[in-house]
Structure formats: structure tokens, C-alpha cells
Amino acid sequence: MTIRRMEPGDREDWISMTREFYGSGAVLRPVPDGYFAGTFDALVSGSPFLDGFVAEEDGTVAASLQVSLTWSNEAGGLVVWLEELYVRPERRGRGLGTALIRRALAEYGGKAARFRLEAEPSNEGAMRLYRRLGFRELPYRQMILTPGEKTGTEKESGSSETV
């Protein structure tokens, strides 16, 4: 097994795995296919906000991990989000997910104030892996706002409100 940083030549494999990931029960909802190419381009372009690693077995990309970087006053510094860990089904149980996470922990361990990740509670295998690696659940409920998406709080009449 080889763990390495994502490279431009990984595009087809990464997009294929990400499509599989977003079609699985590991996520709340699918993501538009058009997002994948933009994310991959940012991953390999040297963006200060993203990083990514792949695991190879027998010269084949078998797993990937996207890393997103943000700053948190609460944590007192850099927060490294481990996102979209995906191991192809036929390659599971071989330690690829563990190896990818350990690579990210080693890469950012001296820089990060905190590592975070998300998991669907029903994804029991992922939850076991994360606990085994020392992650614990937070009592937070996350909320999102997607600009341009109707939230149900807009006035139906279209009138604007002065603040």
C-alpha cells in the first residue's frame, strides 16, 4: 500500500470514487455531479483550503481522503476537516482508511489545533474506525444555510424588510 498526495492524474479515479461516495448511505444527500470537477481542480491546484491523499494498492487507486482547512477561534487555531474518506467496497477491511487518516494526522499534527470529521450515525463501520483513532462525538447540532436556496423563511409577497 502506498499513501500519497493527490496528483492531476488521479482525476478519473477520484471523481469515480466521489460519485460512489455521494451515491452511498454515508451521506445525507447527493451532490450535483458538476461539483466534482471543480473540487478536484482545487485539490490539485495548491489551494490553501484543500488537500487530498490517495491510497494505492497494486498500482490502483483504492481509496481517497479530502482535507479541508479552516480557522477556529474556539479551537485556538487551524482546524483540519477530514472529509470524504472513501474506500472502494472491494478494498475495505485492509487498513486503507486508517492509513489515510494517519497520513493526514501526521501531515497536519504539528499545525492543527483540532481535527474534525462528520459521519452518519448509521455508518457504523466509519464510526468504529473514527473512535478507534481517538475521535469523539461532539454535542453540537450543525446547521447550514445555502445561499440562493429557498429556506421557508422568505416572505411570500416578495417585499423586503428593513433592519
C-alpha positions, 0 to 999 in steps of 0.5 A: 500500500502506498499513501500519497498526495493527490496528483492531476492524474488521479482525476478519473479515479477520484471523481469515480470514487466521489460519485460512489461516495455521494451515491452511498448511505454515508451521506445525507444527500447527493451532490450535483455531479458538476461539483466534482470537477471543480473540487478536484481542480482545487485539490490539485491546484495548491489551494490553501483550503484543500488537500487530498491523499490517495491510497494505492494498492497494486498500482490502483487507486483504492481509496481517497481522503479530502482535507479541508482547512479552516480557522477556529477561534474556539479551537485556538487555531487551524482546524483540519476537516477530514472529509470524504474518506472513501474506500472502494467496497472491494478494498475495505477491511485492509487498513486503507482508511486508517492509513489515510487518516494517519497520513493526514494526522501526521501531515497536519499534527504539528499545525492543527489545533483540532481535527474534525470529521462528520459521519452518519450515525448509521455508518457504523463501520466509519464510526468504529474506525473514527473512535478507534483513532481517538475521535469523539462525538461532539454535542453540537447540532450543525446547521447550514444555510445555502445561499440562493436556496429557498429556506421557508423563511422568505416572505411570500409577497416578495417585499423586503424588510428593513433592519 
